[in-house]
Amino acid sequence: MTNSSPPRVVRPWAVILAAGSGRRMAAAGLDRPKQFLEYRGAPLYWHSAWTLSRCARVAGIIFVFQEDCLAEEEARIRQLDGLGAGTPPGLSNSSMPLGLPWKVIAGGVLRQDSVFNALQALPANCEYVLIHDAARPFLSAVLSARLIEVLEQGVAGVIPGRPVSDTIKQARDGLVVATPERRNLYAAQTPQAFRLDVLRAAHAKARAEAWTVTDDASLLERTGHEVRIIPGEAANRKITCPEDLDFLRRPQALACSGYGYDVHRYGSGRPMKLGGVPIPGAPEVIAHSDGDVLIHALMDAILACACLGDIGRLFPDSDPRLENINSAILLDETLRIAAAAGVELVQADCTIIAQIPRIAPHSQAIRRNLSRLLGLDEEHVNVKATTEEGLGFTGAGEGIKAVALVSALRRQRILP
């Protein structure tokens, strides 16, 4: 029996092209090329680098800049990578280095000249390369991994692409001369992945014969090599024209969730309220505020969506002003704080854990009131209850617990 050997693991380097002059963006009054636009405290090219570094198969990164800004950008990368003093404020992912070796080199006059320079700078043991445009800062690590997986199958090149939705016309001198079949058309994206020896040879031929192309896959096509295409990503759009600045300035909503938990002991204290609803005949709860365990769990979950800690930090039980305060007031303040951080609630799922009292007779009233307090439709608020089968302190009737899971959208801006 012949044992088949496992496929060899491919670990390419990535090249980030950031040497463009940004002439089209100058029409929007910008004094710098698009790849240097700031997003959360770092230039757009850094976000491409960060995402590529999160792909475990990538071995290193080469940054390509115009020669007159090499020293400045290398210093900035050192700072962003945690190798220099200080960390840019507001950049959440700058607290960790890329975790990969990187180089900074000068580009050329044309895009293909910049790629050629980068190919010469790759390590001697590098066999594969990813070429990526810095103007596409929203690629995913998953896309990069899929490209590399296809390279492992032995192809010379592979690119991501999106099917074209518009009808495309070929025109000459203002007259339509052809209408290509739309089902066969794709809009190419980056990163594009290649066998290094094939790409180097294609670039050498292009230089020798003075070809001008707009992407590296075109070079492989002209030299007779097959290029495979895989599905691209809608989010992997290119920032190119002044109109794209409107897209960048729009708040970008990211899905997030928050978990909250609270517990109160029974004893001589406050009349029980759950979700702002009085529970007649229930045990009293010991608390500094009014002891609404369900609203407290919700508040923690909402604060978690904005990464703002917990209610104990914002509303400490040592504050005499909070003595027996209505928890609905605290919830309203929590919602205001979360909204200022760009959090928009979508849904709330709440669970009350208690042996006593019975929650079912009150669950619909609690749901209705929480819907009002949270500003959500009732269909986006869920309230349920359970016991712990006589186990633990709740099972012994000594107290009550609540947990809450909140789903939300958190808005972020690219440009101020």
Residue pairs with C-beta under 8 A, 6 or more apart in sequence:
7 152
8 152
9 57
9 152
10 57
10 127
10 128
10 148
10 151
10 152
11 57
11 58
11 59
11 128
12 57
12 58
12 59
12 126
12 127
12 128
12 129
12 130
12 148
12 151
12 193
12 196
13 58
13 59
13 60
13 61
13 62
13 122
13 123
13 126
13 128
13 129
13 130
14 49
14 52
14 58
14 60
14 61
14 62
14 129
14 130
14 131
14 132
14 144
14 191
15 61
15 62
15 64
15 115
15 118
15 119
15 129
15 130
15 131
15 132
16 45
16 48
16 49
16 52
16 61
16 62
16 63
16 64
16 132
16 134
17 64
17 107
17 111
17 114
17 115
17 118
17 131
17 132
17 133
17 134
18 33
18 35
18 36
18 45
18 63
18 64
18 65
18 73
18 107
18 134
19 64
19 65
19 66
19 106
19 107
19 108
19 114
20 33
20 34
20 35
20 111
20 134
20 135
21 33
21 66
22 30
22 32
22 33
22 34
22 35
24 240
24 241
24 242
25 33
25 34
25 241
25 242
25 245
27 242
28 242
28 245
30 37
30 245
34 44
34 135
34 239
34 240
34 244
35 43
35 44
35 45
35 134
35 135
36 43
36 44
36 45
37 43
37 44
37 239
37 248
37 414
37 415
38 44
38 415
38 416
39 47
39 137
39 248
39 414
39 415
40 90
40 91
40 92
40 412
40 414
41 88
41 89
41 90
41 91
41 94
42 80
42 88
42 91
42 94
43 76
44 134
44 135
44 137
44 239
45 63
45 134
45 137
46 77
46 80
47 137
47 138
48 132
48 134
48 136
48 137
48 139
49 61
49 63
49 77
49 98
49 102
50 93
50 98
51 139
51 140
51 141
51 144
52 58
52 61
52 130
52 132
52 139
52 141
52 144
52 191
53 61
53 98
53 99
53 100
54 141
55 141
55 144
55 145
55 148
56 145
57 144
57 145
57 148
58 100
58 130
58 144
58 148
59 100
59 101
59 126
60 100
60 101
60 102
60 103
60 123
61 98
61 100
61 101
61 102
61 103
62 102
62 103
62 104
62 105
62 118
62 121
62 122
63 73
63 77
63 102
63 103
63 104
63 105
64 105
64 106
64 107
64 114
64 115
64 117
64 118
65 73
65 104
65 105
65 106
65 107
66 106
66 107
67 106
67 107
70 104
70 105
70 106
73 104
74 104
75 84
77 102
77 104
78 84
79 85
79 86
79 87
79 88
80 88
80 91
80 94
81 97
81 98
81 102
82 94
82 95
82 96
82 97
83 97
87 94
87 95
88 94
103 121
105 117
105 118
105 121
106 117
107 113
107 114
107 117
107 118
108 114
108 116
108 117
110 212
111 214
112 203
112 206
112 211
112 212
112 213
112 216
112 219
115 131
115 203
115 216
116 203
116 207
118 131
119 129
119 196
119 199
119 200
119 203
122 129
122 196
126 196
127 195
127 196
127 197
128 148
128 151
128 193
128 194
128 195
128 196
129 193
129 194
129 196
129 199
130 144
130 147
130 148
130 191
130 192
130 193
131 190
131 191
131 192
131 193
131 194
131 216
132 139
132 190
132 191
132 192
133 190
133 238
135 238
135 239
135 240
136 189
136 190
136 236
136 237
136 238
136 239
137 239
138 235
138 236
138 237
139 189
139 190
139 191
139 233
139 236
140 233
140 235
140 236
143 160
143 191
143 232
143 233
143 236
144 191
146 230
147 158
147 159
147 160
147 191
147 192
147 193
147 230
148 193
150 158
150 193
150 228
150 230
151 158
151 193
151 194
151 195
155 195
155 226
155 227
155 228
156 194
156 195
156 198
156 220
156 225
156 226
156 227
157 192
157 193
157 194
157 195
157 198
157 199
157 216
157 217
157 220
157 225
157 226
157 227
157 228
158 192
158 193
158 194
158 227
158 228
158 229
158 230
159 188
159 189
159 190
159 192
159 193
159 215
159 217
159 227
159 228
159 229
159 230
160 188
160 189
160 190
160 191
160 192
160 229
160 230
160 231
160 232
160 233
160 236
161 186
161 187
161 188
161 189
161 229
161 230
161 231
161 232
162 186
162 187
162 189
162 231
162 232
162 233
162 234
163 183
163 185
163 186
163 187
164 182
164 185
164 186
164 187
166 182
167 179
167 182
168 179
168 180
168 182
168 185
169 176
169 178
169 179
170 176
170 177
170 178
170 179
170 180
171 177
186 229
186 232
187 232
188 215
188 217
188 229
188 232
189 232
189 233
189 236
189 238
190 215
192 215
192 216
192 217
194 216
194 220
198 220
198 223
198 225
199 216
199 219
199 220
201 223
202 216
202 219
202 220
202 222
202 223
202 225
203 216
203 219
205 211
205 219
205 222
205 223
206 213
206 219
206 222
211 219
211 222
213 219
213 222
217 227
220 226
220 227
221 227
237 244
237 247
238 244
239 247
239 248
245 415
248 414
248 415
249 413
249 414
249 415
251 342
251 411
251 412
251 413
252 411
252 412
252 413
252 414
253 344
253 409
253 410
253 411
253 412
254 409
254 410
254 412
255 407
255 408
255 409
255 410
256 305
256 343
256 407
256 408
256 409
256 410
257 304
257 305
257 405
257 406
257 407
257 408
258 300
258 301
258 302
258 303
258 304
258 305
258 306
258 405
258 406
258 408
259 300
259 301
259 304
259 403
259 404
259 405
260 296
260 297
260 298
260 299
260 300
260 301
260 302
260 303
260 304
260 403
260 404
260 405
260 406
261 297
261 300
261 401
261 402
261 403
261 404
262 293
262 294
262 296
262 297
262 300
262 401
262 402
263 293
263 399
263 400
263 401
263 402
264 285
264 286
264 287
264 291
264 293
264 399
264 400
265 285
265 286
265 393
265 398
265 399
266 283
266 284
266 285
266 286
266 397
266 398
266 399
266 400
267 283
267 284
267 285
267 286
268 284
268 286
269 284
269 285
269 286
269 287
269 291
270 284
270 285
270 286
270 287
270 290
270 291
270 324
271 278
271 279
271 282
271 284
272 278
272 279
272 282
272 283
272 284
272 285
272 291
272 357
272 400
273 279
273 290
273 291
273 292
273 327
274 292
274 293
274 294
274 352
274 359
274 362
274 366
274 402
275 292
275 294
275 295
275 350
275 366
275 367
275 369
275 370
275 373
275 383
276 292
276 295
276 327
276 328
276 366
276 369
276 370
276 373
277 362
277 365
277 366
277 369
279 357
279 362
281 357
282 356
282 357
283 356
283 357
283 397
285 291
285 293
285 399
285 400
288 317
288 322
288 323
288 324
289 296
289 315
289 317
289 322
289 323
289 324
289 325
289 326
289 327
289 330
290 324
290 325
290 326
290 327
291 327
292 327
292 328
293 352
293 400
293 401
293 402
294 350
294 352
294 366
294 370
294 402
294 404
295 327
295 328
295 330
295 331
295 373
296 311
296 327
296 402
297 350
297 402
297 403
297 404
298 331
298 348
298 350
298 370
298 374
298 404
298 406
299 311
299 327
299 330
299 331
299 334
300 310
300 311
300 404
301 348
301 404
301 405
301 406
302 334
302 335
302 338
302 343
302 345
302 406
302 408
303 309
303 310
303 311
303 314
303 334
303 337
303 338
304 406
305 338
305 343
305 345
305 406
305 408
305 410
306 337
306 338
306 341
306 342
306 343
306 410
308 314
308 337
308 338
308 341
311 330
311 334
314 333
314 334
314 337
315 322
315 330
316 322
322 330
328 373
331 373
331 374
332 373
335 345
335 374
335 375
338 345
338 408
341 410
342 410
342 411
342 412
343 408
343 409
343 410
343 411
344 408
344 409
344 410
344 411
345 374
345 375
345 376
345 406
345 407
345 408
346 376
346 380
346 407
346 408
346 409
347 376
347 380
347 381
347 382
347 406
347 407
348 370
348 374
348 376
348 380
348 381
348 382
348 404
348 405
348 406
348 407
349 382
349 404
349 405
349 406
350 370
350 381
350 382
350 383
350 384
350 402
350 403
350 404
351 384
351 385
351 386
351 402
351 403
351 404
352 359
352 383
352 384
352 385
352 386
352 400
352 401
352 402
353 385
353 386
353 387
353 388
353 394
353 400
353 401
353 402
353 403
354 385
354 387
354 394
354 399
354 400
354 401
355 387
355 388
355 390
355 394
355 395
355 396
355 397
356 397
359 366
359 385
360 385
363 383
363 384
363 385
366 383
367 378
367 381
367 382
367 383
368 378
370 376
370 381
370 383
371 377
371 378
371 380
371 381
374 381
387 394
387 395
388 394
388 395
389 395
390 396
393 399
394 400
394 401
